[in-house]
């Protein structure tokens, strides 16, 4: 995996200045660890801030005051477990979770957006979680989050949403 990351970073406008590099895979950032991802990228592009979904997730959950979470992912049992472990090691309690047990990122779009909505509804039943995290940058969830939050009355965060928030904060834009 590190070789793939290095090749991708080397191909990023090698002579241009950048405001940031965004690593776009939640499960890889959580499985490898955020420091590993940053070290790989910084070796090739030193002095360029690195944003990754794992760090962005932790920051967003803490900002929102969410400690007890429901986790939804398209991942295999092994990858979903790595995400759970990362969140637990970061100080969060994953009290409820749903995975679609897909074995390759090419298949992550197979569950419909309605499948994700229903998973959020099911996981939010009861009062034991403070919020939900939908893990995977391959999922297009931005348009459902406001509606879900209004319906289930708890924060719903997604990988792309938390990364976008980190980008806005870095660039100091709204």
Backbone bond lengths (Angstrom), bond angles and torsions (degrees), N, CA, C in turn:
res aa  C-N    CA-C-N  psi(-1)  N-CA   C-N-CA  omega(-1)  CA-C   N-CA-C  phi
1 X - - - 1.450 - - 1.525 111.12 -
2 X 1.327 118.37 -39.99 1.460 119.54 -177.75 1.530 111.54 -63.42
3 X 1.333 117.16 -34.70 1.466 120.33 177.67 1.525 110.31 -64.10
4 X 1.327 116.90 -40.92 1.470 120.80 177.85 1.517 111.04 -63.05
5 X 1.325 116.64 -41.33 1.465 120.34 178.93 1.527 109.73 -64.32
6 X 1.328 116.43 -45.66 1.469 120.37 179.57 1.523 111.22 -58.48
7 X 1.328 117.39 -45.89 1.471 120.68 179.89 1.523 111.34 -61.67
8 X 1.325 115.84 -41.17 1.472 119.33 179.43 1.524 110.96 -64.16
9 X 1.330 116.99 -43.52 1.466 120.53 -179.13 1.524 110.57 -66.36
10 X 1.329 117.39 -39.20 1.472 120.36 178.68 1.519 111.72 -62.17
11 X 1.322 117.28 -28.15 1.457 121.31 -179.21 1.521 114.32 -83.80
12 X 1.325 118.23 -2.78 1.464 122.00 -178.28 1.524 111.31 -84.61
13 X 1.289 118.56 97.93 1.459 123.00 174.05 1.528 112.04 27.65
14 X 1.312 117.23 69.45 1.465 121.25 -168.62 1.526 116.11 -58.45
15 X 1.311 118.77 -22.26 1.467 119.04 -178.40 1.526 112.15 -105.15
16 X 1.314 117.77 0.92 1.465 121.29 -176.68 1.520 111.57 -96.98
17 X 1.328 114.95 148.10 1.458 120.15 172.22 1.523 108.32 -76.50
18 X 1.334 115.08 147.48 1.457 120.34 179.84 1.516 109.51 -130.42
19 X 1.330 114.98 147.14 1.458 120.02 174.68 1.523 111.04 -77.84
20 X 1.332 116.37 -30.30 1.466 121.38 -179.26 1.516 109.35 -169.45
21 X 1.311 114.67 161.60 1.459 121.83 169.83 1.523 106.24 -119.65
22 X 1.321 115.56 128.59 1.461 120.71 178.94 1.516 108.13 -105.00
23 X 1.328 115.62 120.92 1.458 121.84 173.26 1.515 106.22 -86.26
24 X 1.311 117.43 122.33 1.456 120.54 -166.73 1.505 117.81 -104.78
25 X 1.320 119.44 36.02 1.466 119.89 177.40 1.525 109.21 -135.69
26 X 1.328 115.68 111.04 1.458 120.95 -176.78 1.522 111.58 -62.88
27 X 1.316 116.68 -50.86 1.471 119.43 -174.80 1.521 111.57 -64.89
28 X 1.325 117.98 -39.01 1.469 120.28 178.75 1.517 110.72 -66.52
29 X 1.336 117.17 -41.49 1.468 120.06 178.72 1.523 110.72 -63.05
30 X 1.328 116.65 -38.14 1.461 119.81 -179.92 1.526 111.64 -75.72
31 X 1.328 117.21 -38.63 1.465 120.52 -179.42 1.529 111.70 -71.39
32 X 1.339 116.85 -43.46 1.467 120.59 179.52 1.521 111.92 -75.97
33 X 1.312 115.53 -33.34 1.454 121.94 -174.43 1.518 109.60 100.53
34 X 1.301 115.59 140.94 1.461 120.39 -175.04 1.525 112.33 -64.75
35 X 1.321 117.15 -35.47 1.472 119.64 179.79 1.525 110.87 -66.75
36 X 1.316 117.24 -37.35 1.462 120.76 177.88 1.521 110.62 -64.74
37 X 1.322 116.12 -46.11 1.464 120.54 179.15 1.523 110.02 -59.69
38 X 1.315 116.98 -46.94 1.470 120.83 -179.76 1.531 111.35 -63.00
39 X 1.326 116.59 -40.46 1.471 120.12 -179.55 1.523 111.13 -63.89
40 X 1.329 117.35 -42.37 1.467 121.11 179.70 1.525 110.43 -62.25
41 X 1.328 115.77 -47.00 1.465 120.16 -177.83 1.523 110.99 -69.51
42 X 1.315 117.06 -42.98 1.474 121.23 -176.98 1.518 112.64 -68.11
43 X 1.313 116.89 -24.78 1.463 119.95 176.57 1.532 110.49 -61.94
44 X 1.318 116.00 -35.50 1.462 121.03 -177.79 1.521 111.44 -93.75
45 X 1.311 117.27 -38.01 1.473 122.17 -179.77 1.527 109.45 -125.06
46 X 1.347 116.58 72.75 1.465 119.30 179.22 1.533 110.87 -64.34
47 X 1.291 115.25 153.38 1.474 122.88 177.04 1.526 114.28 68.36
48 X 1.330 116.88 13.60 1.459 120.34 173.41 1.526 106.86 -109.61
49 X 1.331 117.93 122.69 1.461 119.39 179.16 1.529 111.46 -58.46
50 X 1.323 115.53 142.20 1.463 122.00 179.44 1.524 108.37 -113.34
51 X 1.301 115.66 129.79 1.459 122.13 175.56 1.523 106.78 -114.15
52 X 1.323 116.09 131.87 1.462 119.68 176.81 1.526 108.84 -133.90
53 X 1.323 117.56 154.00 1.457 120.70 -176.70 1.526 114.12 -63.95
54 X 1.323 117.96 -29.78 1.472 120.04 -179.07 1.522 110.69 -67.05
55 X 1.323 116.88 -51.26 1.469 120.30 177.99 1.525 110.70 -62.98
56 X 1.327 116.06 -41.13 1.465 120.43 179.79 1.522 111.10 -62.66
57 X 1.316 116.92 -38.25 1.464 121.92 178.15 1.524 110.62 -62.64
58 X 1.318 116.27 -49.02 1.468 121.00 -179.47 1.523 109.86 -59.66
59 X 1.330 117.03 -46.41 1.470 120.70 179.68 1.524 111.58 -60.73
60 X 1.320 116.15 -45.78 1.466 120.31 -177.51 1.531 111.48 -66.70
61 X 1.321 117.36 -42.28 1.465 119.97 178.24 1.526 110.37 -61.73
62 X 1.320 117.03 -42.88 1.478 120.47 179.59 1.525 111.11 -66.25
63 X 1.347 116.90 -43.68 1.481 119.89 178.35 1.524 111.53 -59.22
64 X 1.314 116.01 -36.43 1.467 120.98 -178.31 1.531 112.27 -83.06
65 X 1.330 117.18 -5.12 1.461 120.46 -179.58 1.518 113.48 72.50
66 X 1.313 116.12 24.77 1.470 120.79 -178.45 1.525 108.96 -91.15
67 X 1.316 116.26 122.02 1.462 121.60 177.74 1.517 112.22 -115.13
68 X 1.324 115.94 -34.81 1.468 121.84 -178.56 1.523 107.49 -109.42
69 X 1.328 115.53 114.43 1.464 118.09 -170.79 1.520 113.28 -120.84
70 X 1.317 112.21 158.09 1.447 122.38 165.89 1.516 106.89 -104.64
71 X 1.310 117.51 135.32 1.465 123.10 -175.70 1.517 109.81 -118.10
72 X 1.322 115.68 131.51 1.461 121.94 177.23 1.521 107.75 -126.22
73 X 1.349 115.96 132.42 1.461 119.53 177.91 1.525 110.40 -149.25
74 X 1.335 115.77 160.55 1.458 119.82 174.70 1.531 112.27 -88.50
75 X 1.331 118.03 -1.88 1.454 124.04 -164.46 1.530 114.92 -72.27
76 X 1.316 112.83 164.98 1.463 121.54 171.70 1.527 109.09 -65.97
77 X 1.312 116.37 167.57 1.468 120.80 178.96 1.529 110.18 -56.78
78 X 1.329 117.22 -44.64 1.461 121.27 -177.39 1.531 111.21 -63.86
79 X 1.319 117.50 -48.75 1.457 120.91 -177.99 1.531 111.03 -68.34
80 X 1.319 116.70 -39.74 1.461 120.66 177.05 1.538 109.46 -61.01
81 X 1.318 115.69 -39.80 1.465 120.18 177.31 1.525 112.20 -62.21
82 X 1.325 116.90 -39.14 1.469 120.65 177.80 1.525 110.83 -63.86
83 X 1.322 116.67 -37.76 1.467 120.96 178.27 1.529 109.66 -67.57
84 X 1.324 116.44 -45.91 1.485 120.73 176.89 1.522 110.25 -57.31
85 X 1.335 116.13 -46.72 1.473 120.55 -179.22 1.521 111.14 -60.89
86 X 1.327 117.25 -44.81 1.458 120.93 179.38 1.524 110.40 -59.27
87 X 1.324 116.79 -47.31 1.458 120.08 -179.19 1.527 111.25 -63.71
88 X 1.311 116.36 -40.79 1.473 120.20 177.79 1.528 110.86 -63.54
89 X 1.325 116.38 -45.29 1.469 120.61 179.49 1.524 111.77 -66.46
90 X 1.324 116.81 -20.15 1.460 121.49 177.82 1.525 111.77 -88.76
91 X 1.324 116.55 2.67 1.454 120.99 174.12 1.519 116.56 100.07
92 X 1.305 117.87 10.75 1.459 121.37 -179.47 1.528 110.48 -104.25
93 X 1.309 115.60 151.32 1.452 121.13 174.86 1.530 108.15 -101.44
94 X 1.318 116.80 116.65 1.458 120.69 175.61 1.531 106.08 -90.67
95 X 1.332 115.70 98.69 1.456 120.87 -173.83 1.517 113.26 -90.06
96 X 1.307 116.12 -25.87 1.466 120.82 179.36 1.517 107.19 -140.50
97 X 1.326 115.79 145.09 1.457 117.63 176.11 1.511 111.46 -154.08
98 X 1.323 113.12 156.79 1.464 122.90 178.62 1.523 107.24 -139.60
99 X 1.303 116.60 130.73 1.466 120.72 174.93 1.521 107.86 -129.19
100 X 1.314 114.74 150.09 1.457 119.60 179.75 1.529 111.67 -96.14
101 X 1.321 116.50 -2.99 1.467 124.33 172.63 1.525 113.57 56.54
102 X 1.317 116.02 42.85 1.459 120.31 176.36 1.518 108.91 -90.26
103 X 1.315 116.23 141.44 1.459 120.54 -169.58 1.522 114.95 -97.25
104 X 1.324 118.24 -0.22 1.461 119.34 -178.89 1.519 109.41 -154.62
105 X 1.327 116.00 144.87 1.462 120.49 -176.82 1.531 112.86 -61.49
106 X 1.320 117.85 -23.40 1.467 120.16 176.29 1.522 111.52 -63.64
107 X 1.326 116.99 -19.40 1.461 121.38 -176.36 1.530 112.52 -103.24
108 X 1.318 118.85 -1.80 1.462 121.12 -173.21 1.525 113.56 -64.43
109 X 1.328 117.12 -19.85 1.462 120.14 178.29 1.537 112.44 -86.72
110 X 1.336 117.55 -1.53 1.466 119.72 -177.79 1.522 113.86 -62.38
111 X 1.334 119.09 -46.66 1.466 115.96 174.42 1.530 108.37 -64.07
112 X 1.299 116.15 139.57 1.456 119.86 -179.33 1.525 109.97 -77.77
113 X 1.303 116.04 166.13 1.458 119.53 176.89 1.522 109.51 -62.22
114 X 1.323 117.38 -31.01 1.470 121.09 176.34 1.534 110.69 -64.38
115 X 1.335 117.51 -35.42 1.466 120.64 175.61 1.530 110.66 -60.87
116 X 1.330 116.23 -41.79 1.463 120.07 178.53 1.521 111.14 -68.69
117 X 1.315 117.25 -40.33 1.468 120.83 177.46 1.521 109.98 -60.53
118 X 1.324 117.15 -46.81 1.463 120.55 179.68 1.523 111.85 -63.53
119 X 1.322 117.12 -38.00 1.464 120.19 176.81 1.522 110.56 -62.45
120 X 1.331 116.81 -42.71 1.472 120.41 177.80 1.525 110.51 -61.22
121 X 1.310 116.30 -42.95 1.472 119.90 179.75 1.527 111.00 -61.59
122 X 1.318 116.25 -45.90 1.464 120.49 -178.60 1.526 111.22 -64.89
123 X 1.338 116.80 -47.03 1.462 119.92 -177.64 1.522 112.47 -66.72
124 X 1.322 117.64 -25.79 1.461 120.18 -176.98 1.523 113.00 -84.81
125 X 1.325 117.90 -7.51 1.468 119.97 179.18 1.523 109.95 -64.41
126 X 1.314 116.05 136.64 1.457 120.29 -177.00 1.511 109.49 93.33
127 X 1.307 116.44 -173.15 1.464 119.17 -175.39 1.524 112.64 -127.70
128 X 1.323 117.06 23.76 1.468 117.99 -175.17 1.521 114.60 -91.58
129 X 1.341 118.97 -5.50 1.468 119.93 177.72 1.531 110.07 -119.11
130 X 1.339 114.16 150.45 1.466 121.33 179.72 1.524 112.44 -93.40
131 X 1.342 117.30 -19.73 1.449 120.83 -177.86 1.510 111.40 -175.40
132 X 1.321 115.56 171.12 1.463 122.40 -179.62 1.525 109.79 -118.46
133 X 1.342 115.08 146.36 1.458 120.46 172.56 1.514 108.38 -125.26
134 X 1.341 115.68 122.78 1.462 122.29 175.89 1.522 106.37 -98.64
135 X 1.318 116.17 111.86 1.455 122.05 -172.46 1.520 111.94 -95.92
136 X 1.311 116.98 125.53 1.463 125.12 169.76 1.517 109.55 140.15
137 X 1.319 115.92 120.75 1.466 120.30 179.80 1.530 112.54 -74.47
138 X 1.323 117.68 -9.61 1.467 120.43 178.74 1.528 112.16 -81.06
139 X 1.334 116.67 -7.26 1.460 120.23 -175.79 1.522 111.05 -95.34
140 X 1.309 115.40 136.05 1.463 121.52 178.82 1.526 108.30 -96.24
141 X 1.310 115.09 89.89 1.461 120.03 -174.01 1.519 114.38 -114.89
142 X 1.315 118.07 -6.21 1.468 120.94 -172.52 1.524 112.84 -55.21
143 X 1.303 117.50 -40.68 1.457 120.02 -174.99 1.523 113.32 -74.33
144 X 1.328 119.62 -17.65 1.466 120.65 -179.89 1.528 112.82 -92.98
145 X 1.327 116.88 -18.72 1.466 119.71 -172.70 1.533 113.07 -61.19
146 X 1.325 120.52 -48.70 1.475 118.54 -179.78 1.532 112.80 -58.88
147 X 1.331 116.65 -39.52 1.463 120.93 -179.43 1.529 110.74 -68.03
148 X 1.330 116.19 -41.66 1.458 120.36 178.51 1.528 111.67 -63.66
149 X 1.331 115.84 -46.01 1.466 119.00 -179.88 1.526 111.12 -60.41
150 X 1.319 117.15 -39.55 1.459 120.47 178.92 1.530 110.47 -65.83
151 X 1.302 116.42 -36.90 1.463 120.51 -178.18 1.520 112.72 -76.05
152 X 1.323 117.36 -48.13 1.473 119.67 -171.98 1.527 113.24 -94.88
153 X 1.317 116.78 -7.93 1.475 122.95 172.01 1.525 115.07 64.92
154 X 1.331 117.64 26.37 1.466 122.12 171.29 1.526 107.93 -138.43
155 X 1.335 117.45 157.00 1.465 119.49 178.65 1.527 112.17 -62.96
156 X 1.316 115.03 141.33 1.463 122.74 173.85 1.523 106.44 -123.66
157 X 1.324 116.34 121.74 1.453 121.98 179.35 1.523 109.01 -116.74
158 X 1.333 115.57 149.81 1.464 119.91 176.25 1.524 108.97 -130.24
159 X 1.308 115.86 162.48 1.466 121.03 -179.44 1.528 112.10 -55.26
160 X 1.319 116.96 -50.39 1.465 119.67 -177.64 1.525 111.57 -66.09
161 X 1.307 116.77 -37.27 1.458 121.27 179.47 1.528 111.19 -62.22
162 X 1.334 116.90 -45.36 1.469 119.03 -177.56 1.523 111.72 -71.89
163 X 1.328 117.29 -33.08 1.465 120.57 175.55 1.529 109.67 -66.03
164 X 1.315 117.21 -44.55 1.470 120.57 178.78 1.526 110.78 -59.74
165 X 1.311 116.52 -39.17 1.463 120.64 178.31 1.530 111.11 -63.01
166 X 1.329 117.09 -41.18 1.463 121.25 178.12 1.525 111.55 -66.20
167 X 1.317 117.10 -38.38 1.464 121.14 177.50 1.530 109.60 -63.32
168 X 1.342 116.02 -47.43 1.468 119.63 179.10 1.528 110.74 -59.42
169 X 1.327 117.24 -41.99 1.466 120.38 -179.52 1.528 110.71 -65.09
170 X 1.320 116.90 -42.28 1.464 120.94 179.99 1.523 111.25 -63.43
171 X 1.310 115.62 -43.08 1.462 120.81 -177.66 1.530 112.22 -88.24
172 X 1.342 114.81 -2.92 1.469 121.78 179.26 1.519 112.21 54.26
173 X 1.334 115.00 49.56 1.461 121.10 177.38 1.519 108.70 -120.22
174 X 1.299 116.82 166.39 1.464 121.19 178.71 1.474 110.31 -92.22
